[in-house]
Amino acid sequence: MFCCDELRGWVEQGALYYGTKQRIDDGRIANEIDTEYFIRSASGRGYSYIGINYCPFCGRALSHGLWMAEKKK
Ligand SMILES: [Zn+2]
């Protein structure tokens, strides 16, 4: 499910989160992107999860929203 080893590595280290929004129980989601990939950032209480559309390392599209947009073309 990972586009590149770099992304996988950061998910394993906990800097990035991969999974459904419903499984996030130690923080809040900071934006409204329809994705299963988040940047996990320590905040005052717990974490902020920042949804991302693209892999920050290899640039591939990650989010459901973008996949859907691609299909409609
Ligand atoms: Zn990648």
N, CA, C, O and the ligand as a Tripos MOL2 file, in Angstrom:
@<TRIPOS>MOLECULE
protein
  293   291    74     0     0
PROTEIN
NO_CHARGES

@<TRIPOS>ATOM
      1 N           0.8210   -1.2010    0.0000 N.3       1 MET1
      2 CA          0.0000    0.0000    0.0000 C.3       1 MET1
      3 C           0.8640    1.2640    0.0000 C.2       1 MET1
      4 O           0.3310    2.3730   -0.0490 O.2       1 MET1
      5 N           2.1620    1.1140    0.0530 N.am      2 PHE2
      6 CA          3.0110    2.2960    0.0950 C.3       2 PHE2
      7 C           3.6670    2.5120   -1.2590 C.2       2 PHE2
      8 O           4.1180    1.5720   -1.9130 O.2       2 PHE2
      9 N           3.7060    3.7660   -1.6570 N.am      3 CYS3
     10 CA          4.2160    4.0890   -2.9940 C.3       3 CYS3
     11 C           5.7290    3.9720   -3.0440 C.2       3 CYS3
     12 O           6.2750    3.6960   -4.1120 O.2       3 CYS3
     13 N           6.4290    4.1690   -1.9370 N.am      4 CYS4
     14 CA          7.8840    4.1250   -1.9580 C.3       4 CYS4
     15 C           8.4060    3.7650   -0.5660 C.2       4 CYS4
     16 O           7.6850    3.8750    0.4260 O.2       4 CYS4
     17 N           9.6470    3.3410   -0.5080 N.am      5 ASP5
     18 CA         10.2470    2.9340    0.7620 C.3       5 ASP5
     19 C          10.3510    4.0900    1.7460 C.2       5 ASP5
     20 O          10.2540    3.9020    2.9590 O.2       5 ASP5
     21 N          10.5480    5.2860    1.2060 N.am      6 GLU6
     22 CA         10.6630    6.4630    2.0660 C.3       6 GLU6
     23 C           9.3680    6.6600    2.8660 C.2       6 GLU6
     24 O           9.4030    6.8620    4.0800 O.2       6 GLU6
     25 N           8.2500    6.5990    2.1820 N.am      7 LEU7
     26 CA          6.9560    6.7620    2.8590 C.3       7 LEU7
     27 C           6.7610    5.6530    3.8890 C.2       7 LEU7
     28 O           6.3670    5.9190    5.0240 O.2       7 LEU7
     29 N           7.0330    4.4310    3.5000 N.am      8 ARG8
     30 CA          6.8870    3.3120    4.4170 C.3       8 ARG8
     31 C           7.7460    3.5090    5.6670 C.2       8 ARG8
     32 O           7.3040    3.2470    6.7860 O.2       8 ARG8
     33 N           8.9640    3.9690    5.4600 N.am      9 GLY9
     34 CA          9.8790    4.1720    6.5760 C.3       9 GLY9
     35 C           9.3500    5.1800    7.5850 C.2       9 GLY9
     36 O           9.4410    4.9660    8.7940 O.2       9 GLY9
     37 N           8.7920    6.2870    7.0800 N.am     10 TRP10
     38 CA          8.2890    7.3200    7.9950 C.3      10 TRP10
     39 C           7.0100    6.8910    8.6830 C.2      10 TRP10
     40 O           6.7510    7.2910    9.8180 O.2      10 TRP10
     41 N           6.2070    6.0790    8.0090 N.am     11 VAL11
     42 CA          5.0270    5.5300    8.6910 C.3      11 VAL11
     43 C           5.4890    4.6340    9.8320 C.2      11 VAL11
     44 O           4.9280    4.6830   10.9270 O.2      11 VAL11
     45 N           6.5050    3.8210    9.5830 N.am     12 GLU12
     46 CA          7.0150    2.9360   10.6340 C.3      12 GLU12
     47 C           7.5770    3.7340   11.8050 C.2      12 GLU12
     48 O           7.4690    3.3060   12.9550 O.2      12 GLU12
     49 N           8.1690    4.8750   11.5280 N.am     13 GLN13
     50 CA          8.7200    5.7050   12.5970 C.3      13 GLN13
     51 C           7.6650    6.5410   13.3020 C.2      13 GLN13
     52 O           7.9370    7.1190   14.3540 O.2      13 GLN13
     53 N           6.4680    6.6120   12.7390 N.am     14 GLY14
     54 CA          5.3850    7.3370   13.3900 C.3      14 GLY14
     55 C           5.2500    8.7900   12.9890 C.2      14 GLY14
     56 O           4.3740    9.4870   13.5010 O.2      14 GLY14
     57 N           6.0870    9.2640   12.0910 N.am     15 ALA15
     58 CA          5.9700   10.6520   11.6430 C.3      15 ALA15
     59 C           4.8100   10.8140   10.6710 C.2      15 ALA15
     60 O           4.2270   11.8910   10.5480 O.2      15 ALA15
     61 N           4.4880    9.7300    9.9880 N.am     16 LEU16
     62 CA          3.3310    9.7100    9.1000 C.3      16 LEU16
     63 C           2.4130    8.5860    9.5490 C.2      16 LEU16
     64 O           2.8560    7.5900   10.1220 O.2      16 LEU16
     65 N           1.1190    8.7660    9.2760 N.am     17 TYR17
     66 CA          0.1290    7.7730    9.6620 C.3      17 TYR17
     67 C          -0.5690    7.2720    8.4200 C.2      17 TYR17
     68 O          -0.9380    8.0520    7.5420 O.2      17 TYR17
     69 N          -0.7490    5.9690    8.3510 N.am     18 TYR18
     70 CA         -1.5330    5.3870    7.2770 C.3      18 TYR18
     71 C          -2.6770    4.5830    7.8810 C.2      18 TYR18
     72 O          -2.4480    3.6890    8.6960 O.2      18 TYR18
     73 N          -3.8870    4.8910    7.4910 N.am     19 GLY19
     74 CA         -5.0450    4.1610    7.9950 C.3      19 GLY19
     75 C          -6.2850    5.0200    7.8470 C.2      19 GLY19
     76 O          -6.2130    6.1750    7.4280 O.2      19 GLY19
     77 N          -7.4190    4.4430    8.1950 N.am     20 THR20
     78 CA         -8.6570    5.2040    8.0360 C.3      20 THR20
     79 C          -8.7750    6.2570    9.1360 C.2      20 THR20
     80 O          -8.2010    6.1270   10.2170 O.2      20 THR20
     81 N          -9.5300    7.2950    8.8250 N.am     21 LYS21
     82 CA         -9.7600    8.3590    9.8050 C.3      21 LYS21
     83 C         -10.4200    7.8110   11.0620 C.2      21 LYS21
     84 O         -10.1620    8.2920   12.1650 O.2      21 LYS21
     85 N         -11.2680    6.8090   10.8950 N.am     22 GLN22
     86 CA        -12.0010    6.2670   12.0370 C.3      22 GLN22
     87 C         -11.0630    5.6690   13.0830 C.2      22 GLN22
     88 O         -11.4160    5.5830   14.2590 O.2      22 GLN22
     89 N          -9.8800    5.2590   12.6590 N.am     23 ARG23
     90 CA         -8.9640    4.6160   13.5970 C.3      23 ARG23
     91 C          -8.1300    5.6170   14.3910 C.2      23 ARG23
     92 O          -7.4280    5.2380   15.3280 O.2      23 ARG23
     93 N          -8.2060    6.8790   14.0230 N.am     24 ILE24
     94 CA         -7.4230    7.8900   14.7320 C.3      24 ILE24
     95 C          -8.1080    8.2080   16.0530 C.2      24 ILE24
     96 O          -9.2200    8.7350   16.0740 O.2      24 ILE24
     97 N          -7.4350    7.8830   17.1600 N.am     25 ASP25
     98 CA         -8.0680    8.1170   18.4610 C.3      25 ASP25
     99 C          -7.1350    8.8560   19.4240 C.2      25 ASP25
    100 O          -7.4480    8.9840   20.6070 O.2      25 ASP25
    101 N          -6.0080    9.3370   18.9330 N.am     26 ASP26
    102 CA         -5.0850   10.0390   19.8260 C.3      26 ASP26
    103 C          -4.7940   11.4490   19.3340 C.2      26 ASP26
    104 O          -3.7440   12.0190   19.6280 O.2      26 ASP26
    105 N          -5.7310   11.9980   18.5870 N.am     27 GLY27
    106 CA         -5.5160   13.3530   18.1010 C.3      27 GLY27
    107 C          -6.6860   13.7940   17.2510 C.2      27 GLY27
    108 O          -7.7210   13.1310   17.1850 O.2      27 GLY27
    109 N          -6.4950   14.9370   16.5990 N.am     28 ARG28
    110 CA         -7.5810   15.4290   15.7610 C.3      28 ARG28
    111 C          -7.0800   15.6200   14.3320 C.2      28 ARG28
    112 O          -5.8910   15.8130   14.0800 O.2      28 ARG28
    113 N          -8.0260   15.5590   13.4240 N.am     29 ILE29
    114 CA         -7.6960   15.7130   12.0120 C.3      29 ILE29
    115 C          -7.7890   17.1880   11.6690 C.2      29 ILE29
    116 O          -8.7870   17.8510   11.9520 O.2      29 ILE29
    117 N          -6.7290   17.6870   11.0540 N.am     30 ALA30
    118 CA         -6.5850   19.1330   10.8880 C.3      30 ALA30
    119 C          -7.2280   19.6590    9.6150 C.2      30 ALA30
    120 O          -7.4710   20.8600    9.5040 O.2      30 ALA30
    121 N          -7.5090   18.7870    8.6540 N.am     31 ASN31
    122 CA         -8.0930   19.2800    7.4060 C.3      31 ASN31
    123 C          -9.0660   18.2420    6.8600 C.2      31 ASN31
    124 O          -9.3190   17.2130    7.4870 O.2      31 ASN31
    125 N          -9.5990   18.5310    5.6940 N.am     32 GLU32
    126 CA        -10.7460   17.7600    5.2080 C.3      32 GLU32
    127 C         -10.4130   16.8990    3.9950 C.2      32 GLU32
    128 O         -11.3170   16.4910    3.2660 O.2      32 GLU32
    129 N          -9.1480   16.6200    3.7690 N.am     33 ILE33
    130 CA         -8.7730   15.8430    2.5920 C.3      33 ILE33
    131 C          -9.2170   14.3900    2.7700 C.2      33 ILE33
    132 O          -9.0330   13.7990    3.8350 O.2      33 ILE33
    133 N          -9.7990   13.8270    1.7200 N.am     34 ASP34
    134 CA        -10.3070   12.4630    1.7620 C.3      34 ASP34
    135 C          -9.1500   11.5060    1.4670 C.2      34 ASP34
    136 O          -8.8820   11.1780    0.3110 O.2      34 ASP34
    137 N          -8.4760   11.0690    2.5180 N.am     35 THR35
    138 CA         -7.2460   10.3030    2.3520 C.3      35 THR35
    139 C          -7.0480    9.3610    3.5170 C.2      35 THR35
    140 O          -7.6960    9.4970    4.5550 O.2      35 THR35
    141 N          -6.1570    8.4110    3.3470 N.am     36 GLU36
    142 CA         -5.7600    7.5510    4.4630 C.3      36 GLU36
    143 C          -4.3120    7.8110    4.8660 C.2      36 GLU36
    144 O          -3.7290    7.0580    5.6450 O.2      36 GLU36
    145 N          -3.7410    8.8820    4.3290 N.am     37 TYR37
    146 CA         -2.3540    9.2340    4.6390 C.3      37 TYR37
    147 C          -2.3140   10.5850    5.3330 C.2      37 TYR37
    148 O          -2.8830   11.5640    4.8510 O.2      37 TYR37
    149 N          -1.6350   10.6230    6.4680 N.am     38 PHE38
    150 CA         -1.6060   11.8430    7.2790 C.3      38 PHE38
    151 C          -0.2010   12.0970    7.7860 C.2      38 PHE38
    152 O           0.5600   11.1720    8.0730 O.2      38 PHE38
    153 N           0.1220   13.3840    7.8890 N.am     39 ILE39
    154 CA          1.3180   13.7880    8.6320 C.3      39 ILE39
    155 C           0.9090   13.8790   10.0980 C.2      39 ILE39
    156 O          -0.0870   14.5170   10.4400 O.2      39 ILE39
    157 N           1.6990   13.2260   10.9650 N.am     40 ARG40
    158 CA          1.3420   13.1570   12.3850 C.3      40 ARG40
    159 C           2.2210   14.1330   13.1390 C.2      40 ARG40
    160 O           3.4400   13.9700   13.1950 O.2      40 ARG40
    161 N           1.6090   15.1310   13.7100 N.am     41 SER41
    162 CA          2.3620   16.2150   14.3190 C.3      41 SER41
    163 C           1.9330   16.3770   15.7690 C.2      41 SER41
    164 O           0.7420   16.5020   16.0530 O.2      41 SER41
    165 N           2.8920   16.3750   16.6880 N.am     42 ALA42
    166 CA          2.5740   16.5530   18.1030 C.3      42 ALA42
    167 C           1.9830   17.9300   18.3170 C.2      42 ALA42
    168 O           2.5230   18.9250   17.8330 O.2      42 ALA42
    169 N           0.8770   17.9930   19.0400 N.am     43 SER43
    170 CA          0.2870   19.2860   19.3660 C.3      43 SER43
    171 C          -0.0150   19.2960   20.8600 C.2      43 SER43
    172 O           0.3210   18.3490   21.5700 O.2      43 SER43
    173 N          -0.6370   20.3440   21.3270 N.am     44 GLY44
    174 CA         -0.8770   20.5140   22.7630 C.3      44 GLY44
    175 C          -1.3750   19.2500   23.4400 C.2      44 GLY44
    176 O          -0.7740   18.7800   24.4060 O.2      44 GLY44
    177 N          -2.4680   18.7030   22.9390 N.am     45 ARG45
    178 CA         -2.9820   17.4510   23.4780 C.3      45 ARG45
    179 C          -2.9900   16.4270   22.3610 C.2      45 ARG45
    180 O          -3.6840   16.6040   21.3590 O.2      45 ARG45
    181 N          -2.2400   15.3780   22.5200 N.am     46 GLY46
    182 CA         -2.2080   14.3470   21.4880 C.3      46 GLY46
    183 C          -1.5290   14.8370   20.2210 C.2      46 GLY46
    184 O          -0.4660   15.4560   20.2740 O.2      46 GLY46
    185 N          -2.1410   14.5580   19.0950 N.am     47 TYR47
    186 CA         -1.5200   14.8440   17.8110 C.3      47 TYR47
    187 C          -2.4890   15.5540   16.8970 C.2      47 TYR47
    188 O          -3.7070   15.4630   17.0460 O.2      47 TYR47
    189 N          -1.9090   16.2660   15.9430 N.am     48 SER48
    190 CA         -2.6950   16.7420   14.8140 C.3      48 SER48
    191 C          -2.3780   15.8450   13.6260 C.2      48 SER48
    192 O          -1.2170   15.5260   13.3690 O.2      48 SER48
    193 N          -3.4070   15.4460   12.9150 N.am     49 TYR49
    194 CA         -3.2350   14.6320   11.7190 C.3      49 TYR49
    195 C          -3.5870   15.4830   10.5110 C.2      49 TYR49
    196 O          -4.7250   15.9270   10.3550 O.2      49 TYR49
    197 N          -2.6070   15.7010    9.6700 N.am     50 ILE50
    198 CA         -2.7810   16.5710    8.5110 C.3      50 ILE50
    199 C          -2.8600   15.6930    7.2710 C.2      50 ILE50
    200 O          -1.8700   15.0890    6.8580 O.2      50 ILE50
    201 N          -4.0300   15.6320    6.6940 N.am     51 GLY51
    202 CA         -4.2250   14.7950    5.5140 C.3      51 GLY51
    203 C          -3.4120   15.2880    4.3350 C.2      51 GLY51
    204 O          -3.2710   16.4940    4.1330 O.2      51 GLY51
    205 N          -2.8720   14.3530    3.5480 N.am     52 ILE52
    206 CA         -2.0670   14.7430    2.3870 C.3      52 ILE52
    207 C          -2.6100   14.0910    1.1170 C.2      52 ILE52
    208 O          -3.0490   12.9410    1.1220 O.2      52 ILE52
    209 N          -2.5660   14.8470    0.0470 N.am     53 ASN53
    210 CA         -2.9990   14.3610   -1.2660 C.3      53 ASN53
    211 C          -1.8900   13.6240   -2.0030 C.2      53 ASN53
    212 O          -2.1490   12.6700   -2.7370 O.2      53 ASN53
    213 N          -0.6590   14.0680   -1.8050 N.am     54 TYR54
    214 CA          0.4670   13.5070   -2.5540 C.3      54 TYR54
    215 C           1.5440   13.0160   -1.6010 C.2      54 TYR54
    216 O           1.7030   13.5570   -0.5070 O.2      54 TYR54
    217 N           2.2690   12.0110   -2.0040 N.am     55 CYS55
    218 CA          3.4420   11.5840   -1.2500 C.3      55 CYS55
    219 C           4.4730   12.7120   -1.2670 C.2      55 CYS55
    220 O           4.8200   13.2170   -2.3350 O.2      55 CYS55
    221 N           4.9670   13.1120   -0.0850 N.am     56 PRO56
    222 CA          5.9520   14.1930   -0.0610 C.3      56 PRO56
    223 C           7.3160   13.7710   -0.6010 C.2      56 PRO56
    224 O           8.1880   14.6210   -0.7820 O.2      56 PRO56
    225 N           7.5190   12.4920   -0.8580 N.am     57 PHE57
    226 CA          8.8460   11.9940   -1.2580 C.3      57 PHE57
    227 C           8.9110   11.6970   -2.7520 C.2      57 PHE57
    228 O           9.8200   12.1610   -3.4410 O.2      57 PHE57
    229 N           7.9480   10.9240   -3.2530 N.am     58 CYS58
    230 CA          8.0260   10.5760   -4.6770 C.3      58 CYS58
    231 C           6.9670   11.3090   -5.5060 C.2      58 CYS58
    232 O           7.0100   11.2700   -6.7360 O.2      58 CYS58
    233 N           6.0140   11.9800   -4.8370 N.am     59 GLY59
    234 CA          5.0740   12.8180   -5.5500 C.3      59 GLY59
    235 C           3.8660   12.1130   -6.1320 C.2      59 GLY59
    236 O           3.0870   12.7220   -6.8650 O.2      59 GLY59
    237 N           3.7000   10.8340   -5.8150 N.am     60 ARG60
    238 CA          2.5340   10.1380   -6.3600 C.3      60 ARG60
    239 C           1.2530   10.5370   -5.6210 C.2      60 ARG60
    240 O           1.2950   10.9340   -4.4570 O.2      60 ARG60
    241 N           0.1300   10.4260   -6.3060 N.am     61 ALA61
    242 CA         -1.1610   10.7320   -5.6750 C.3      61 ALA61
    243 C          -1.4950    9.6590   -4.6490 C.2      61 ALA61
    244 O          -1.3540    8.4680   -4.9260 O.2      61 ALA61
    245 N          -1.9380   10.0760   -3.4630 N.am     62 LEU62
    246 CA         -2.2430    9.1400   -2.3870 C.3      62 LEU62
    247 C          -3.7130    9.1170   -2.0150 C.2      62 LEU62
    248 O          -4.2280    8.0700   -1.6250 O.2      62 LEU62
    249 N          -4.3900   10.2260   -2.1250 N.am     63 SER63
    250 CA         -5.7060   10.3390   -1.4970 C.3      63 SER63
    251 C          -6.8060    9.7360   -2.3590 C.2      63 SER63
    252 O          -6.6900    9.6570   -3.5820 O.2      63 SER63
    253 N          -7.8760    9.3130   -1.6920 N.am     64 HIS64
    254 CA         -9.0670    8.8340   -2.4000 C.3      64 HIS64
    255 C          -9.6190    9.9200   -3.3030 C.2      64 HIS64
    256 O         -10.0200    9.6630   -4.4390 O.2      64 HIS64
    257 N          -9.6330   11.1380   -2.7820 N.am     65 GLY65
    258 CA        -10.2020   12.2480   -3.5390 C.3      65 GLY65
    259 C          -9.5260   12.3880   -4.8910 C.2      65 GLY65
    260 O         -10.1920   12.5950   -5.9050 O.2      65 GLY65
    261 N          -8.2060   12.2780   -4.9080 N.am     66 LEU66
    262 CA         -7.4930   12.4270   -6.1860 C.3      66 LEU66
    263 C          -7.7030   11.2220   -7.0910 C.2      66 LEU66
    264 O          -7.7900   11.3690   -8.3100 O.2      66 LEU66
    265 N          -7.7840   10.0290   -6.5050 N.am     67 TRP67
    266 CA         -8.0300    8.8460   -7.3260 C.3      67 TRP67
    267 C          -9.3810    8.9650   -8.0240 C.2      67 TRP67
    268 O          -9.5240    8.6590   -9.2080 O.2      67 TRP67
    269 N         -10.3720    9.4210   -7.2490 N.am     68 MET68
    270 CA        -11.7130    9.5930   -7.8190 C.3      68 MET68
    271 C         -11.6830   10.6320   -8.9300 C.2      68 MET68
    272 O         -12.2950   10.4470   -9.9820 O.2      68 MET68
    273 N         -10.9740   11.7160   -8.6930 N.am     69 ALA69
    274 CA        -10.8920   12.7760   -9.7010 C.3      69 ALA69
    275 C         -10.2210   12.2350  -10.9740 C.2      69 ALA69
    276 O         -10.6140   12.5760  -12.0900 O.2      69 ALA69
    277 N          -9.2020   11.3860  -10.7830 N.am     70 GLU70
    278 CA         -8.5120   10.8080  -11.9450 C.3      70 GLU70
    279 C          -9.4520    9.9100  -12.7480 C.2      70 GLU70
    280 O          -9.4550    9.9450  -13.9790 O.2      70 GLU70
    281 N         -10.2470    9.1100  -12.0450 N.am     71 LYS71
    282 CA        -11.1510    8.1660  -12.7170 C.3      71 LYS71
    283 C         -12.1740    8.8780  -13.5790 C.2      71 LYS71
    284 O         -12.5870    8.3760  -14.6240 O.2      71 LYS71
    285 N         -12.5780   10.0650  -13.1220 N.am     72 LYS72
    286 CA        -13.6270   10.7790  -13.8270 C.3      72 LYS72
    287 C         -13.1320   11.3950  -15.1220 C.2      72 LYS72
    288 O         -13.9430   11.7900  -15.9600 O.2      72 LYS72
    289 N         -11.8380   11.4870  -15.3080 N.am     73 LYS73
    290 CA        -11.2910   12.1200  -16.5110 C.3      73 LYS73
    291 C         -11.5760   11.2740  -17.7550 C.2      73 LYS73
    292 O         -11.1900   11.6530  -18.8600 O.2      73 LYS73
    293 ZN          6.1050    7.8770   -2.2590 Zn       74 ZN74
@<TRIPOS>BOND
     1     1     2 1
     2     2     3 1
     3     3     4 2
     4     3     5 am
     5     5     6 1
     6     6     7 1
     7     7     8 2
     8     7     9 am
     9     9    10 1
    10    10    11 1
    11    11    12 2
    12    11    13 am
    13    13    14 1
    14    14    15 1
    15    15    16 2
    16    15    17 am
    17    17    18 1
    18    18    19 1
    19    19    20 2
    20    19    21 am
    21    21    22 1
    22    22    23 1
    23    23    24 2
    24    23    25 am
    25    25    26 1
    26    26    27 1
    27    27    28 2
    28    27    29 am
    29    29    30 1
    30    30    31 1
    31    31    32 2
    32    31    33 am
    33    33    34 1
    34    34    35 1
    35    35    36 2
    36    35    37 am
    37    37    38 1
    38    38    39 1
    39    39    40 2
    40    39    41 am
    41    41    42 1
    42    42    43 1
    43    43    44 2
    44    43    45 am
    45    45    46 1
    46    46    47 1
    47    47    48 2
    48    47    49 am
    49    49    50 1
    50    50    51 1
    51    51    52 2
    52    51    53 am
    53    53    54 1
    54    54    55 1
    55    55    56 2
    56    55    57 am
    57    57    58 1
    58    58    59 1
    59    59    60 2
    60    59    61 am
    61    61    62 1
    62    62    63 1
    63    63    64 2
    64    63    65 am
    65    65    66 1
    66    66    67 1
    67    67    68 2
    68    67    69 am
    69    69    70 1
    70    70    71 1
    71    71    72 2
    72    71    73 am
    73    73    74 1
    74    74    75 1
    75    75    76 2
    76    75    77 am
    77    77    78 1
    78    78    79 1
    79    79    80 2
    80    79    81 am
    81    81    82 1
    82    82    83 1
    83    83    84 2
    84    83    85 am
    85    85    86 1
    86    86    87 1
    87    87    88 2
    88    87    89 am
    89    89    90 1
    90    90    91 1
    91    91    92 2
    92    91    93 am
    93    93    94 1
    94    94    95 1
    95    95    96 2
    96    95    97 am
    97    97    98 1
    98    98    99 1
    99    99   100 2
   100    99   101 am
   101   101   102 1
   102   102   103 1
   103   103   104 2
   104   103   105 am
   105   105   106 1
   106   106   107 1
   107   107   108 2
   108   107   109 am
   109   109   110 1
   110   110   111 1
   111   111   112 2
   112   111   113 am
   113   113   114 1
   114   114   115 1
   115   115   116 2
   116   115   117 am
   117   117   118 1
   118   118   119 1
   119   119   120 2
   120   119   121 am
   121   121   122 1
   122   122   123 1
   123   123   124 2
   124   123   125 am
   125   125   126 1
   126   126   127 1
   127   127   128 2
   128   127   129 am
   129   129   130 1
   130   130   131 1
   131   131   132 2
   132   131   133 am
   133   133   134 1
   134   134   135 1
   135   135   136 2
   136   135   137 am
   137   137   138 1
   138   138   139 1
   139   139   140 2
   140   139   141 am
   141   141   142 1
   142   142   143 1
   143   143   144 2
   144   143   145 am
   145   145   146 1
   146   146   147 1
   147   147   148 2
   148   147   149 am
   149   149   150 1
   150   150   151 1
   151   151   152 2
   152   151   153 am
   153   153   154 1
   154   154   155 1
   155   155   156 2
   156   155   157 am
   157   157   158 1
   158   158   159 1
   159   159   160 2
   160   159   161 am
   161   161   162 1
   162   162   163 1
   163   163   164 2
   164   163   165 am
   165   165   166 1
   166   166   167 1
   167   167   168 2
   168   167   169 am
   169   169   170 1
   170   170   171 1
   171   171   172 2
   172   171   173 am
   173   173   174 1
   174   174   175 1
   175   175   176 2
   176   175   177 am
   177   177   178 1
   178   178   179 1
   179   179   180 2
   180   179   181 am
   181   181   182 1
   182   182   183 1
   183   183   184 2
   184   183   185 am
   185   185   186 1
   186   186   187 1
   187   187   188 2
   188   187   189 am
   189   189   190 1
   190   190   191 1
   191   191   192 2
   192   191   193 am
   193   193   194 1
   194   194   195 1
   195   195   196 2
   196   195   197 am
   197   197   198 1
   198   198   199 1
   199   199   200 2
   200   199   201 am
   201   201   202 1
   202   202   203 1
   203   203   204 2
   204   203   205 am
   205   205   206 1
   206   206   207 1
   207   207   208 2
   208   207   209 am
   209   209   210 1
   210   210   211 1
   211   211   212 2
   212   211   213 am
   213   213   214 1
   214   214   215 1
   215   215   216 2
   216   215   217 am
   217   217   218 1
   218   218   219 1
   219   219   220 2
   220   219   221 am
   221   221   222 1
   222   222   223 1
   223   223   224 2
   224   223   225 am
   225   225   226 1
   226   226   227 1
   227   227   228 2
   228   227   229 am
   229   229   230 1
   230   230   231 1
   231   231   232 2
   232   231   233 am
   233   233   234 1
   234   234   235 1
   235   235   236 2
   236   235   237 am
   237   237   238 1
   238   238   239 1
   239   239   240 2
   240   239   241 am
   241   241   242 1
   242   242   243 1
   243   243   244 2
   244   243   245 am
   245   245   246 1
   246   246   247 1
   247   247   248 2
   248   247   249 am
   249   249   250 1
   250   250   251 1
   251   251   252 2
   252   251   253 am
   253   253   254 1
   254   254   255 1
   255   255   256 2
   256   255   257 am
   257   257   258 1
   258   258   259 1
   259   259   260 2
   260   259   261 am
   261   261   262 1
   262   262   263 1
   263   263   264 2
   264   263   265 am
   265   265   266 1
   266   266   267 1
   267   267   268 2
   268   267   269 am
   269   269   270 1
   270   270   271 1
   271   271   272 2
   272   271   273 am
   273   273   274 1
   274   274   275 1
   275   275   276 2
   276   275   277 am
   277   277   278 1
   278   278   279 1
   279   279   280 2
   280   279   281 am
   281   281   282 1
   282   282   283 1
   283   283   284 2
   284   283   285 am
   285   285   286 1
   286   286   287 1
   287   287   288 2
   288   287   289 am
   289   289   290 1
   290   290   291 1
   291   291   292 2
@<TRIPOS>SUBSTRUCTURE
     1 MET1         2 RESIDUE 1 A MET
     2 PHE2         6 RESIDUE 1 A PHE
     3 CYS3        10 RESIDUE 1 A CYS
     4 CYS4        14 RESIDUE 1 A CYS
     5 ASP5        18 RESIDUE 1 A ASP
     6 GLU6        22 RESIDUE 1 A GLU
     7 LEU7        26 RESIDUE 1 A LEU
     8 ARG8        30 RESIDUE 1 A ARG
     9 GLY9        34 RESIDUE 1 A GLY
    10 TRP10       38 RESIDUE 1 A TRP
    11 VAL11       42 RESIDUE 1 A VAL
    12 GLU12       46 RESIDUE 1 A GLU
    13 GLN13       50 RESIDUE 1 A GLN
    14 GLY14       54 RESIDUE 1 A GLY
    15 ALA15       58 RESIDUE 1 A ALA
    16 LEU16       62 RESIDUE 1 A LEU
    17 TYR17       66 RESIDUE 1 A TYR
    18 TYR18       70 RESIDUE 1 A TYR
    19 GLY19       74 RESIDUE 1 A GLY
    20 THR20       78 RESIDUE 1 A THR
    21 LYS21       82 RESIDUE 1 A LYS
    22 GLN22       86 RESIDUE 1 A GLN
    23 ARG23       90 RESIDUE 1 A ARG
    24 ILE24       94 RESIDUE 1 A ILE
    25 ASP25       98 RESIDUE 1 A ASP
    26 ASP26      102 RESIDUE 1 A ASP
    27 GLY27      106 RESIDUE 1 A GLY
    28 ARG28      110 RESIDUE 1 A ARG
    29 ILE29      114 RESIDUE 1 A ILE
    30 ALA30      118 RESIDUE 1 A ALA
    31 ASN31      122 RESIDUE 1 A ASN
    32 GLU32      126 RESIDUE 1 A GLU
    33 ILE33      130 RESIDUE 1 A ILE
    34 ASP34      134 RESIDUE 1 A ASP
    35 THR35      138 RESIDUE 1 A THR
    36 GLU36      142 RESIDUE 1 A GLU
    37 TYR37      146 RESIDUE 1 A TYR
    38 PHE38      150 RESIDUE 1 A PHE
    39 ILE39      154 RESIDUE 1 A ILE
    40 ARG40      158 RESIDUE 1 A ARG
    41 SER41      162 RESIDUE 1 A SER
    42 ALA42      166 RESIDUE 1 A ALA
    43 SER43      170 RESIDUE 1 A SER
    44 GLY44      174 RESIDUE 1 A GLY
    45 ARG45      178 RESIDUE 1 A ARG
    46 GLY46      182 RESIDUE 1 A GLY
    47 TYR47      186 RESIDUE 1 A TYR
    48 SER48      190 RESIDUE 1 A SER
    49 TYR49      194 RESIDUE 1 A TYR
    50 ILE50      198 RESIDUE 1 A ILE
    51 GLY51      202 RESIDUE 1 A GLY
    52 ILE52      206 RESIDUE 1 A ILE
    53 ASN53      210 RESIDUE 1 A ASN
    54 TYR54      214 RESIDUE 1 A TYR
    55 CYS55      218 RESIDUE 1 A CYS
    56 PRO56      222 RESIDUE 1 A PRO
    57 PHE57      226 RESIDUE 1 A PHE
    58 CYS58      230 RESIDUE 1 A CYS
    59 GLY59      234 RESIDUE 1 A GLY
    60 ARG60      238 RESIDUE 1 A ARG
    61 ALA61      242 RESIDUE 1 A ALA
    62 LEU62      246 RESIDUE 1 A LEU
    63 SER63      250 RESIDUE 1 A SER
    64 HIS64      254 RESIDUE 1 A HIS
    65 GLY65      258 RESIDUE 1 A GLY
    66 LEU66      262 RESIDUE 1 A LEU
    67 TRP67      266 RESIDUE 1 A TRP
    68 MET68      270 RESIDUE 1 A MET
    69 ALA69      274 RESIDUE 1 A ALA
    70 GLU70      278 RESIDUE 1 A GLU
    71 LYS71      282 RESIDUE 1 A LYS
    72 LYS72      286 RESIDUE 1 A LYS
    73 LYS73      290 RESIDUE 1 A LYS
    74 ZN74       293 GROUP 0 **** ****
